[in-house]
Amino acid sequence: MPDKTKNVFISHHHKDDASVDGITAMVAGKGYKLRNSSIRVKPENQKRLDQKKVSDQTIKRLLRMKMRWASQVIVVIGKETHKRPWVNWEIETAYRLGKPVIGVYENGLKGEVEIPEKLKGKYGASIVGWRSDSVIGALEGNGQFQNPDGTPLPMRTGGRVVC
């Protein structure tokens, strides 16, 4: 398989930073290179954000710029992702920008995992387990909706069709 490069924005809860690297490494083993434009906050900047020294409007503008550059948006689905308001905002914004949104469960998740509200609604193009073939299929536009173990999710209505 020839090398393929994909420009992506990876939406994630900051506690899931290792999974961002994990997705990149996982698909690299199959000849895919992910160029990720998402924001990873350095500890010194996290303090400024926690103290609200950076406005939400400034953050939104930066996130939109980074998403516009990407051809697709990947959402890392961890145990706490569904509680993160920024993740839901990023999902809806990506959809409005015309970007396919792909959910990828974190490695090792089992059983029921809460999916972010915006991803399980009409904004998700795919939701897949932590397997290179599933992630690559979603990146290539093969819409799949899976549980963390790779079994199919029940049929759903709506959703985005990727051509």
MARMAR-603924 format. One line per field, with one value per atom (N, C-alpha, C, O): chain; x, y, z. Coordinates in Angstrom, 2 decimals, decimal comma. Layout:
REM MARMAR-603924
chain <- (A / ...) .
east <- (X / ...) .
north <- (Y / ...) .
up <- (Z / ...) .
//
This chain:
REM MARMAR-603924
chain <- (A / A / A / A / A / A / A / A / A / A / A / A / A / A / A / A / A / A / A / A / A / A / A / A / A / A / A / A / A / A / A / A / A / A / A / A / A / A / A / A / A / A / A / A / A / A / A / A / A / A / A / A / A / A / A / A / A / A / A / A / A / A / A / A / A / A / A / A / A / A / A / A / A / A / A / A / A / A / A / A / A / A / A / A / A / A / A / A / A / A / A / A / A / A / A / A / A / A / A / A / A / A / A / A / A / A / A / A / A / A / A / A / A / A / A / A / A / A / A / A / A / A / A / A / A / A / A / A / A / A / A / A / A / A / A / A / A / A / A / A / A / A / A / A / A / A / A / A / A / A / A / A / A / A / A / A / A / A / A / A / A / A / A / A / A / A / A / A / A / A / A / A / A / A / A / A / A / A / A / A / A / A / A / A / A / A / A / A / A / A / A / A / A / A / A / A / A / A / A / A / A / A / A / A / A / A / A / A / A / A / A / A / A / A / A / A / A / A / A / A / A / A / A / A / A / A / A / A / A / A / A / A / A / A / A / A / A / A / A / A / A / A / A / A / A / A / A / A / A / A / A / A / A / A / A / A / A / A / A / A / A / A / A / A / A / A / A / A / A / A / A / A / A / A / A / A / A / A / A / A / A / A / A / A / A / A / A / A / A / A / A / A / A / A / A / A / A / A / A / A / A / A / A / A / A / A / A / A / A / A / A / A / A / A / A / A / A / A / A / A / A / A / A / A / A / A / A / A / A / A / A / A / A / A / A / A / A / A / A / A / A / A / A / A / A / A / A / A / A / A / A / A / A / A / A / A / A / A / A / A / A / A / A / A / A / A / A / A / A / A / A / A / A / A / A / A / A / A / A / A / A / A / A / A / A / A / A / A / A / A / A / A / A / A / A / A / A / A / A / A / A / A / A / A / A / A / A / A / A / A / A / A / A / A / A / A / A / A / A / A / A / A / A / A / A / A / A / A / A / A / A / A / A / A / A / A / A / A / A / A / A / A / A / A / A / A / A / A / A / A / A / A / A / A / A / A / A / A / A / A / A / A / A / A / A / A / A / A / A / A / A / A / A / A / A / A / A / A / A / A / A / A / A / A / A / A / A / A / A / A / A / A / A / A / A / A / A / A / A / A / A / A / A / A / A / A / A / A / A / A / A / A / A / A / A / A / A / A / A / A / A / A / A / A / A / A / A / A / A / A / A / A / A / A / A / A / A / A / A / A / A / A / A / A / A / A / A / A / A / A / A / A / A / A / A / A / A / A / A / A / A / A / A / A / A / A / A / A / A / A / A / A / A / A / A / A / A / A / A / A / A / A / A / A / A / A / A / A / A / A / A / A / A / A / A / A / A / A / A / A / A / A / A / A / A / A / A / A / A / A / A / A / A / A / A / A / A / A / A / A / A / A / A / A / A / A / A / A / A / A / A / A / A / A / A / A / A / A / A / A / A / A / A / A / A / A / A / A / A / A / A / A) .
east <- (0,85 / 0,00 / 0,90 / 1,80 / 0,66 / 1,47 / 1,16 / 0,09 / 2,14 / 1,92 / 0,79 / 0,69 / -0,05 / -1,15 / -1,03 / -0,80 / -1,18 / -1,14 / -2,53 / -3,16 / -3,00 / -4,30 / -4,10 / -3,43 / -4,68 / -4,68 / -5,93 / -7,05 / -5,73 / -6,85 / -6,75 / -5,69 / -7,87 / -7,95 / -8,45 / -9,50 / -7,73 / -8,14 / -8,68 / -7,94 / -9,99 / -10,67 / -10,54 / -10,79 / -10,16 / -9,95 / -9,99 / -9,80 / -10,23 / -10,14 / -8,65 / -7,97 / -8,14 / -6,69 / -6,11 / -4,92 / -6,91 / -6,42 / -6,17 / -5,53 / -6,66 / -6,52 / -5,42 / -5,42 / -4,47 / -3,39 / -2,63 / -2,27 / -2,40 / -1,66 / -2,40 / -1,77 / -3,72 / -4,50 / -4,34 / -4,43 / -4,11 / -3,86 / -2,60 / -2,59 / -1,54 / -0,31 / -0,55 / 0,02 / -1,37 / -1,65 / -2,35 / -2,01 / -3,32 / -4,01 / -3,02 / -3,01 / -2,20 / -1,21 / -0,26 / 0,02 / 0,23 / 1,15 / 0,45 / 1,04 / -0,79 / -1,52 / -1,68 / -1,41 / -2,12 / -2,33 / -1,02 / -0,95 / 0,03 / 1,35 / 1,86 / 2,55 / 1,52 / 1,92 / 1,28 / 1,72 / 0,25 / -0,43 / -0,17 / -0,88 / 0,86 / 1,23 / 0,52 / 0,60 / -0,18 / -0,89 / -0,14 / 0,36 / -0,06 / 0,54 / -0,55 / -1,17 / -0,79 / -1,76 / -1,03 / -0,15 / -1,38 / -0,87 / -1,99 / -3,05 / -1,74 / -2,76 / -2,64 / -1,58 / -3,72 / -3,71 / -4,36 / -4,53 / -4,72 / -5,42 / -4,51 / -3,29 / -5,12 / -4,40 / -4,09 / -4,96 / -2,85 / -2,44 / -1,82 / -0,75 / -2,50 / -2,13 / -0,95 / -0,96 / 0,05 / 1,20 / 0,76 / -0,13 / 1,38 / 0,96 / 0,92 / 0,02 / 1,89 / 1,91 / 0,73 / 0,26 / 0,25 / -0,91 / -2,22 / -3,21 / -2,24 / -3,45 / -3,86 / -5,05 / -2,88 / -3,17 / -3,87 / -4,83 / -3,40 / -4,03 / -5,47 / -6,36 / -5,68 / -7,03 / -7,94 / -9,08 / -7,42 / -8,20 / -8,59 / -9,66 / -7,72 / -7,98 / -8,80 / -9,03 / -9,25 / -10,07 / -9,35 / -9,98 / -8,02 / -7,25 / -7,30 / -6,85 / -7,86 / -8,07 / -9,57 / -10,18 / -10,15 / -11,61 / -12,05 / -11,29 / -13,28 / -13,84 / -13,87 / -13,66 / -14,13 / -14,16 / -12,80 / -12,72 / -11,74 / -10,39 / -10,10 / -9,54 / -10,49 / -10,29 / -11,09 / -10,56 / -12,34 / -13,18 / -12,57 / -12,55 / -12,08 / -11,47 / -10,26 / -10,10 / -9,42 / -8,24 / -8,64 / -8,06 / -9,61 / -10,06 / -10,65 / -10,39 / -11,45 / -12,03 / -10,93 / -11,02 / -9,90 / -8,80 / -8,12 / -7,83 / -7,88 / -7,20 / -8,07 / -7,55 / -9,38 / -10,29 / -10,43 / -10,55 / -10,42 / -10,53 / -9,40 / -9,61 / -8,21 / -7,05 / -7,21 / -6,73 / -7,87 / -8,00 / -9,06 / -10,01 / -8,89 / -9,90 / -10,95 / -12,07 / -10,56 / -11,45 / -11,19 / -10,13 / -12,17 / -12,02 / -12,23 / -13,22 / -11,26 / -11,35 / -11,65 / -11,03 / -12,57 / -12,90 / -12,47 / -12,97 / -11,55 / -11,15 / -12,26 / -12,56 / -12,86 / -13,96 / -13,38 / -13,07 / -13,25 / -12,80 / -13,96 / -15,10 / -13,64 / -14,68 / -15,33 / -16,49 / -14,61 / -15,14 / -15,42 / -15,87 / -15,18 / -15,32 / -16,71 / -16,85 / -17,74 / -19,12 / -19,45 / -20,44 / -18,64 / -18,88 / -18,18 / -18,36 / -17,40 / -16,56 / -17,29 / -17,49 / -17,70 / -18,45 / -17,65 / -18,23 / -16,34 / -15,54 / -15,57 / -15,58 / -15,60 / -15,63 / -16,93 / -16,89 / -18,06 / -19,33 / -19,32 / -19,84 / -18,74 / -18,65 / -17,79 / -18,15 / -16,68 / -15,80 / -16,51 / -16,34 / -17,28 / -18,02 / -19,00 / -19,03 / -19,80 / -20,79 / -20,11 / -20,57 / -19,04 / -18,33 / -17,72 / -17,80 / -17,13 / -16,56 / -17,64 / -17,43 / -18,78 / -19,90 / -20,30 / -20,51 / -20,41 / -20,80 / -19,76 / -20,08 / -18,50 / -17,42 / -17,35 / -16,50 / -18,22 / -18,25 / -17,22 / -16,87 / -16,74 / -15,72 / -16,38 / -17,21 / -16,04 / -16,54 / -15,99 / -14,82 / -16,83 / -16,44 / -16,43 / -17,43 / -15,25 / -15,04 / -14,74 / -13,78 / -15,56 / -15,30 / -14,46 / -14,72 / -13,43 / -12,59 / -12,52 / -12,04 / -13,02 / -12,95 / -11,49 / -10,67 / -11,19 / -9,84 / -9,54 / -10,44 / -8,28 / -7,82 / -8,18 / -7,98 / -8,71 / -8,99 / -10,36 / -10,69 / -11,18 / -12,53 / -13,39 / -13,31 / -14,21 / -15,08 / -16,49 / -16,70 / -17,45 / -18,85 / -19,41 / -18,97 / -20,38 / -21,05 / -20,15 / -19,59 / -20,00 / -19,24 / -20,14 / -20,71 / -20,27 / -21,12 / -20,46 / -19,31 / -21,20 / -20,73 / -21,16 / -22,29 / -20,28 / -20,69 / -21,99 / -22,19 / -22,86 / -24,20 / -24,17 / -24,94 / -23,31 / -23,26 / -22,75 / -23,12 / -21,93 / -21,38 / -22,42 / -22,47 / -23,24 / -24,24 / -25,48 / -26,35 / -25,56 / -26,64 / -26,30 / -25,68 / -26,69 / -26,52 / -25,12 / -24,85 / -24,22 / -22,92 / -21,85 / -20,82 / -22,04 / -21,01 / -21,06 / -22,13 / -19,91 / -19,82 / -19,50 / -19,93 / -18,75 / -18,36 / -18,02 / -17,59 / -18,22 / -17,75 / -17,16 / -17,85 / -15,86 / -15,17 / -14,34 / -13,99 / -14,05 / -13,19 / -11,73 / -11,37 / -10,89 / -9,45 / -8,77 / -8,08 / -8,98 / -8,34 / -7,95 / -8,74 / -6,74 / -6,23 / -7,13 / -7,38 / -7,61 / -8,46 / -9,76 / -10,22 / -10,35 / -11,58 / -11,33 / -12,10 / -10,24 / -9,92 / -9,61 / -10,10 / -8,81 / -8,46 / -9,71 / -9,89 / -10,57 / -11,83 / -12,64 / -13,18 / -12,73 / -13,47 / -12,79 / -13,47 / -11,47 / -10,73 / -10,95 / -10,92 / -11,17 / -11,40 / -12,87 / -13,23 / -13,73 / -15,12 / -16,08 / -17,25 / -15,62 / -16,50 / -17,19 / -16,64 / -18,39 / -19,12 / -19,43 / -20,05 / -18,99 / -19,23 / -19,62 / -19,16 / -20,46 / -20,85 / -20,70 / -21,47 / -19,69 / -19,31 / -19,34 / -19,29 / -19,41 / -19,16 / -17,64 / -16,91 / -17,16 / -15,71 / -15,05 / -13,88 / -15,79 / -15,20 / -15,28 / -14,85 / -15,81 / -15,88 / -17,18 / -17,40 / -18,07 / -19,37 / -20,23 / -20,04 / -21,16 / -21,98 / -22,86 / -23,43 / -22,97 / -23,95 / -25,32 / -25,41 / -26,39 / -27,73 / -27,93 / -27,32 / -28,80 / -29,09 / -29,50 / -30,17 / -29,10 / -29,46 / -29,95 / -29,65 / -30,71 / -31,19 / -30,36 / -29,72 / -30,39 / -29,61 / -28,17 / -27,88 / -27,28 / -25,86 / -25,42 / -26,23 / -24,15 / -23,58 / -23,10 / -22,46 / -23,39 / -22,91 / -21,66 / -21,68 / -20,58 / -19,34 / -19,20 / -19,23 / -19,05 / -18,90 / -17,46 / -17,13) .
north <- (-1,18 / 0,00 / 1,25 / 1,35 / 2,18 / 3,40 / 4,27 / 4,18 / 5,11 / 6,02 / 6,98 / 7,48 / 7,24 / 8,19 / 9,19 / 8,81 / 10,45 / 11,50 / 12,09 / 12,41 / 12,24 / 12,84 / 14,02 / 13,90 / 15,15 / 16,31 / 16,21 / 16,26 / 16,06 / 15,88 / 16,86 / 17,40 / 17,05 / 17,75 / 16,68 / 16,08 / 16,44 / 15,42 / 16,10 / 16,69 / 16,00 / 16,55 / 15,56 / 14,37 / 16,07 / 15,17 / 15,94 / 17,16 / 15,20 / 15,71 / 15,70 / 14,72 / 16,76 / 16,87 / 15,67 / 15,37 / 14,98 / 13,78 / 12,62 / 11,63 / 12,76 / 11,70 / 11,99 / 11,43 / 12,86 / 13,22 / 11,99 / 11,96 / 11,00 / 9,81 / 9,08 / 8,46 / 9,15 / 8,49 / 9,19 / 8,55 / 10,50 / 11,23 / 10,66 / 10,37 / 10,51 / 9,91 / 8,46 / 7,99 / 7,75 / 6,34 / 6,14 / 5,21 / 6,99 / 6,88 / 7,11 / 6,37 / 8,13 / 8,45 / 7,27 / 6,90 / 6,68 / 5,55 / 4,31 / 3,58 / 4,09 / 2,91 / 2,91 / 1,90 / 4,03 / 4,06 / 4,18 / 3,81 / 4,70 / 4,78 / 3,39 / 3,20 / 2,42 / 1,05 / 0,46 / -0,57 / 1,11 / 0,67 / 1,62 / 1,59 / 2,48 / 3,37 / 4,71 / 5,42 / 5,07 / 6,34 / 7,32 / 6,96 / 8,55 / 9,61 / 10,62 / 11,18 / 10,85 / 11,86 / 13,13 / 13,13 / 14,21 / 15,53 / 16,19 / 16,53 / 16,36 / 16,77 / 18,26 / 18,72 / 19,00 / 20,43 / 20,78 / 21,96 / 19,78 / 20,08 / 20,78 / 20,83 / 21,31 / 22,05 / 21,13 / 20,41 / 21,16 / 20,44 / 21,47 / 22,02 / 21,72 / 22,83 / 22,47 / 21,44 / 23,31 / 23,15 / 23,52 / 24,34 / 22,92 / 23,19 / 24,68 / 25,12 / 25,44 / 26,87 / 27,62 / 28,62 / 27,13 / 27,76 / 27,28 / 28,01 / 26,07 / 25,55 / 26,44 / 26,67 / 26,95 / 27,84 / 29,11 / 29,57 / 29,67 / 30,87 / 30,57 / 31,40 / 29,39 / 29,02 / 28,83 / 29,29 / 28,15 / 27,93 / 29,24 / 29,35 / 30,24 / 31,55 / 32,45 / 33,62 / 31,92 / 32,66 / 33,90 / 34,93 / 33,79 / 34,91 / 34,92 / 35,86 / 33,86 / 33,77 / 33,60 / 32,71 / 34,47 / 34,44 / 33,22 / 32,69 / 32,81 / 31,70 / 32,04 / 31,17 / 33,31 / 33,72 / 33,53 / 33,11 / 33,84 / 33,65 / 32,17 / 31,79 / 31,34 / 29,89 / 29,36 / 28,58 / 29,78 / 29,33 / 29,73 / 28,93 / 30,95 / 31,41 / 30,54 / 30,14 / 30,26 / 29,42 / 28,00 / 27,44 / 27,43 / 26,08 / 26,01 / 25,07 / 27,01 / 27,03 / 27,10 / 26,42 / 27,92 / 28,02 / 26,66 / 26,24 / 25,99 / 24,70 / 23,63 / 22,74 / 23,70 / 22,73 / 22,98 / 22,03 / 24,23 / 24,54 / 23,89 / 23,43 / 23,84 / 23,27 / 21,76 / 21,21 / 21,11 / 19,65 / 19,21 / 19,94 / 18,00 / 17,45 / 16,65 / 16,46 / 16,18 / 15,39 / 15,71 / 16,21 / 15,41 / 15,58 / 14,23 / 13,54 / 13,88 / 12,65 / 13,06 / 13,99 / 12,38 / 12,63 / 11,41 / 10,31 / 11,60 / 10,51 / 10,37 / 11,31 / 9,19 / 8,93 / 8,18 / 6,99 / 8,90 / 8,30 / 8,25 / 8,54 / 7,87 / 7,73 / 9,06 / 9,08 / 10,17 / 11,48 / 12,41 / 13,54 / 11,96 / 12,84 / 13,44 / 14,62 / 12,66 / 13,13 / 14,29 / 14,99 / 14,51 / 15,59 / 16,89 / 17,91 / 16,86 / 18,00 / 18,92 / 18,54 / 20,11 / 21,01 / 21,42 / 21,62 / 21,55 / 21,94 / 20,86 / 21,18 / 19,60 / 18,52 / 18,60 / 18,50 / 18,78 / 18,91 / 20,12 / 20,06 / 21,23 / 22,43 / 22,13 / 22,53 / 21,42 / 21,09 / 20,17 / 20,34 / 19,22 / 18,31 / 19,09 / 18,93 / 19,94 / 20,71 / 21,68 / 21,85 / 22,32 / 23,26 / 22,55 / 23,05 / 21,39 / 20,62 / 20,28 / 20,41 / 19,87 / 19,54 / 20,77 / 20,68 / 21,90 / 23,14 / 23,57 / 24,24 / 23,20 / 23,50 / 22,46 / 22,57 / 21,46 / 20,45 / 19,34 / 18,65 / 19,16 / 18,14 / 16,87 / 16,93 / 15,71 / 14,46 / 14,29 / 14,57 / 13,83 / 13,66 / 12,16 / 11,46 / 11,70 / 10,28 / 10,10 / 10,67 / 9,32 / 9,01 / 7,75 / 6,77 / 7,77 / 6,59 / 6,35 / 7,20 / 5,20 / 4,86 / 4,69 / 4,17 / 5,14 / 4,93 / 3,44 / 2,62 / 3,11 / 1,74 / 1,18 / 1,84 / -0,02 / -0,71 / -0,47 / -1,08 / 0,40 / 0,62 / -0,60 / -1,22 / -0,93 / -2,10 / -1,72 / -0,78 / -2,47 / -2,27 / -0,95 / -0,40 / -0,45 / 0,79 / 1,99 / 2,13 / 2,83 / 4,06 / 5,17 / 5,07 / 6,22 / 7,34 / 8,09 / 8,52 / 8,25 / 8,95 / 10,41 / 10,68 / 11,37 / 12,78 / 13,00 / 12,46 / 13,79 / 14,02 / 14,42 / 13,88 / 15,33 / 15,81 / 14,74 / 14,74 / 13,83 / 12,77 / 11,69 / 11,15 / 11,37 / 10,33 / 10,87 / 10,10 / 12,17 / 12,78 / 12,78 / 11,84 / 13,81 / 13,84 / 14,21 / 14,21 / 14,53 / 15,05 / 14,00 / 14,31 / 12,78 / 11,76 / 11,02 / 10,57 / 10,88 / 10,10 / 8,65 / 7,75 / 8,40 / 7,06 / 7,09 / 8,12 / 5,97 / 5,76 / 4,35 / 3,37 / 4,27 / 2,98 / 2,65 / 3,52 / 1,36 / 0,87 / 1,14 / 1,61 / 0,85 / 1,10 / -0,02 / -0,86 / -0,02 / -0,97 / -0,23 / 0,55 / -0,46 / 0,29 / 0,16 / 1,15 / -1,04 / -1,22 / -0,42 / 0,14 / -0,37 / 0,40 / 1,90 / 2,60 / 2,38 / 3,81 / 4,20 / 5,21 / 3,40 / 3,70 / 3,64 / 4,49 / 2,67 / 2,60 / 3,88 / 4,41 / 4,36 / 5,60 / 6,79 / 7,65 / 6,85 / 7,93 / 7,90 / 8,93 / 6,71 / 6,56 / 6,75 / 6,63 / 7,06 / 7,37 / 6,21 / 6,34 / 5,08 / 3,93 / 4,09 / 3,71 / 4,65 / 4,91 / 3,64 / 2,72 / 3,59 / 2,44 / 2,98 / 4,05 / 2,26 / 2,65 / 1,43 / 0,47 / 1,49 / 0,34 / 0,65 / 1,80 / -0,42 / -0,37 / -0,40 / -0,65 / -0,16 / -0,20 / -1,52 / -1,52 / -2,63 / -3,93 / -4,24 / -5,31 / -3,32 / -3,50 / -4,08 / -4,15 / -4,49 / -4,99 / -3,80 / -2,68 / -4,05 / -2,94 / -2,31 / -3,01 / -1,00 / -0,28 / -0,52 / -0,79 / -0,43 / -0,56 / 0,50 / 1,57 / 0,19 / 1,12 / 2,46 / 2,54 / 3,52 / 4,86 / 5,62 / 5,28 / 6,66 / 7,49 / 8,76 / 9,14 / 9,40 / 10,63 / 10,28 / 9,22 / 11,16 / 10,94 / 11,55 / 11,89 / 11,67 / 12,31 / 11,23 / 10,27 / 11,40 / 10,48 / 11,10 / 12,26 / 10,34 / 10,82 / 10,22 / 9,00 / 11,07 / 10,59 / 10,67 / 10,31) .
up <- (0,00 / 0,00 / 0,00 / 0,83 / -0,91 / -0,93 / 0,29 / 0,89 / 0,63 / 1,75 / 1,44 / 0,32 / 2,42 / 2,29 / 3,43 / 4,58 / 3,09 / 4,10 / 4,21 / 3,21 / 5,44 / 5,72 / 6,67 / 7,69 / 6,31 / 7,20 / 8,07 / 7,57 / 9,37 / 10,29 / 11,46 / 11,77 / 12,09 / 13,37 / 14,33 / 14,09 / 15,42 / 16,39 / 17,64 / 18,42 / 17,79 / 18,95 / 20,10 / 19,94 / 21,26 / 22,39 / 23,71 / 23,75 / 24,77 / 26,13 / 26,46 / 26,17 / 27,08 / 27,29 / 28,04 / 27,89 / 28,83 / 29,53 / 28,57 / 28,93 / 27,34 / 26,34 / 25,33 / 24,23 / 25,68 / 24,75 / 24,23 / 23,06 / 25,08 / 24,65 / 23,53 / 22,67 / 23,53 / 22,48 / 21,14 / 20,09 / 21,16 / 19,92 / 19,26 / 18,06 / 20,05 / 19,53 / 19,13 / 18,14 / 19,88 / 19,59 / 18,26 / 17,52 / 17,94 / 16,65 / 15,52 / 14,53 / 15,66 / 14,63 / 14,41 / 13,27 / 15,50 / 15,41 / 14,83 / 14,02 / 15,23 / 14,77 / 13,25 / 12,60 / 12,68 / 11,23 / 10,46 / 9,29 / 11,12 / 10,47 / 10,13 / 9,13 / 10,96 / 10,70 / 9,45 / 8,95 / 8,94 / 7,72 / 6,54 / 5,54 / 6,68 / 5,59 / 5,55 / 4,55 / 6,62 / 6,68 / 7,57 / 8,63 / 7,12 / 7,92 / 8,23 / 7,32 / 9,52 / 9,93 / 10,30 / 11,17 / 9,63 / 10,01 / 10,82 / 10,28 / 12,10 / 13,06 / 13,38 / 13,80 / 13,19 / 13,48 / 14,81 / 15,12 / 15,62 / 16,87 / 17,87 / 17,70 / 18,90 / 19,93 / 21,09 / 21,59 / 21,52 / 22,72 / 23,63 / 23,35 / 24,71 / 25,59 / 26,48 / 27,16 / 26,44 / 27,34 / 28,75 / 28,92 / 29,77 / 31,15 / 31,51 / 32,21 / 31,03 / 31,36 / 30,73 / 31,28 / 29,59 / 28,97 / 29,57 / 29,55 / 30,10 / 30,74 / 31,90 / 32,13 / 32,64 / 33,76 / 33,27 / 33,89 / 32,16 / 31,58 / 31,16 / 31,34 / 30,58 / 30,18 / 31,39 / 31,40 / 32,42 / 33,64 / 34,31 / 34,91 / 34,21 / 34,81 / 33,89 / 34,21 / 32,75 / 31,78 / 31,25 / 30,98 / 31,09 / 30,53 / 29,00 / 28,36 / 28,44 / 27,00 / 26,79 / 27,36 / 25,97 / 25,80 / 24,98 / 24,18 / 25,21 / 24,44 / 22,95 / 22,11 / 22,62 / 21,21 / 20,55 / 19,39 / 21,28 / 20,75 / 20,53 / 19,50 / 21,47 / 21,35 / 20,16 / 19,36 / 20,02 / 18,91 / 17,57 / 16,63 / 17,47 / 16,22 / 15,86 / 14,71 / 16,85 / 16,62 / 16,20 / 15,27 / 16,89 / 16,56 / 15,15 / 14,41 / 14,78 / 13,43 / 12,36 / 11,34 / 12,59 / 11,64 / 11,47 / 10,35 / 12,58 / 12,53 / 11,88 / 11,21 / 12,08 / 11,46 / 9,96 / 9,19 / 9,55 / 8,12 / 7,33 / 6,20 / 7,91 / 7,25 / 7,06 / 6,07 / 7,98 / 7,96 / 6,96 / 6,67 / 6,43 / 5,54 / 6,33 / 5,86 / 7,53 / 8,37 / 9,84 / 10,20 / 10,66 / 12,10 / 12,78 / 12,54 / 13,61 / 14,40 / 15,84 / 16,36 / 16,47 / 17,87 / 18,67 / 18,44 / 19,61 / 20,50 / 21,55 / 22,28 / 21,60 / 22,55 / 23,74 / 23,66 / 24,85 / 26,10 / 27,09 / 26,75 / 28,31 / 29,34 / 29,69 / 30,09 / 29,56 / 29,96 / 28,79 / 29,00 / 27,57 / 26,41 / 26,30 / 25,97 / 26,57 / 26,42 / 27,36 / 27,15 / 28,38 / 29,34 / 28,95 / 29,61 / 27,89 / 27,53 / 26,56 / 25,41 / 26,99 / 26,09 / 24,86 / 23,80 / 24,98 / 23,81 / 22,74 / 21,55 / 23,14 / 22,16 / 21,36 / 20,13 / 22,02 / 21,30 / 20,38 / 19,27 / 20,84 / 20,00 / 18,77 / 17,66 / 18,95 / 17,82 / 16,83 / 15,62 / 17,30 / 16,42 / 15,56 / 14,34 / 16,20 / 15,44 / 14,48 / 13,35 / 14,91 / 14,05 / 12,85 / 11,73 / 13,07 / 11,96 / 10,93 / 9,73 / 11,42 / 10,53 / 9,72 / 8,51 / 10,38 / 9,69 / 8,66 / 7,68 / 8,90 / 7,95 / 6,83 / 5,94 / 6,86 / 5,82 / 6,00 / 5,04 / 7,21 / 7,49 / 8,00 / 8,91 / 7,42 / 7,99 / 9,41 / 9,66 / 10,33 / 11,73 / 12,05 / 11,91 / 12,49 / 12,77 / 14,26 / 14,77 / 14,94 / 16,34 / 16,43 / 15,73 / 17,31 / 17,53 / 19,04 / 19,79 / 19,47 / 20,89 / 21,31 / 20,56 / 22,52 / 23,06 / 23,18 / 23,35 / 23,08 / 23,21 / 24,59 / 25,61 / 24,61 / 25,86 / 26,44 / 27,46 / 25,85 / 26,39 / 26,13 / 25,07 / 27,10 / 26,98 / 27,39 / 28,15 / 26,88 / 27,27 / 26,78 / 25,77 / 27,52 / 27,16 / 27,41 / 28,50 / 26,42 / 26,54 / 26,03 / 24,95 / 26,80 / 26,41 / 25,26 / 25,35 / 24,17 / 22,98 / 23,11 / 23,53 / 22,75 / 22,80 / 22,03 / 20,95 / 22,60 / 22,06 / 20,58 / 19,79 / 20,22 / 18,83 / 17,88 / 16,70 / 18,35 / 17,50 / 17,22 / 16,12 / 18,22 / 17,99 / 17,29 / 16,89 / 17,14 / 16,37 / 14,90 / 14,40 / 14,21 / 12,76 / 12,30 / 11,10 / 13,22 / 12,83 / 12,59 / 11,98 / 13,03 / 12,90 / 11,57 / 11,16 / 10,89 / 9,67 / 9,99 / 9,26 / 11,05 / 11,49 / 12,98 / 13,50 / 13,63 / 15,00 / 15,00 / 14,74 / 15,29 / 15,14 / 16,38 / 17,18 / 16,50 / 17,56 / 17,27 / 16,19 / 18,24 / 18,17 / 17,38 / 17,95 / 16,07 / 15,18 / 13,91 / 13,37 / 13,45 / 12,31 / 11,09 / 10,40 / 10,80 / 9,61 / 9,72 / 8,73 / 10,91 / 11,10 / 10,95 / 10,30 / 11,55 / 11,47 / 10,03 / 9,54 / 9,35 / 7,95 / 7,07 / 6,20 / 7,29 / 6,54 / 6,71 / 5,74 / 7,94 / 8,21 / 7,52 / 6,96 / 7,57 / 6,90 / 5,39 / 4,73 / 4,86 / 3,42 / 3,03 / 1,86 / 4,02 / 3,73 / 3,86 / 3,50 / 4,38 / 4,60 / 5,95 / 6,98 / 5,94 / 7,18 / 7,93 / 7,40 / 9,17 / 10,04 / 11,41 / 11,82 / 12,09 / 13,44 / 14,33 / 14,23 / 15,20 / 16,00 / 17,49 / 17,91 / 18,28 / 19,71 / 19,89 / 18,93 / 21,11 / 21,33 / 20,91 / 20,52 / 21,00 / 20,64 / 19,14 / 18,71 / 18,36 / 16,91 / 16,41 / 15,20 / 17,32 / 16,88 / 16,42 / 16,90 / 15,51 / 14,98 / 16,06 / 16,91 / 16,02 / 16,84 / 16,22 / 15,02 / 17,00 / 16,42 / 15,33 / 15,36 / 14,38 / 13,28 / 13,84 / 14,87 / 13,14 / 13,54 / 12,34 / 11,20 / 12,60 / 11,51 / 11,46 / 12,44 / 10,35 / 10,18 / 9,91 / 9,36 / 10,28 / 10,05 / 8,74 / 7,89 / 8,61 / 7,44 / 6,48 / 6,90 / 5,24 / 4,21 / 3,60 / 3,20 / 3,54 / 2,96 / 1,58 / 1,42 / 0,58 / -0,81 / -1,23 / -2,36) .
//
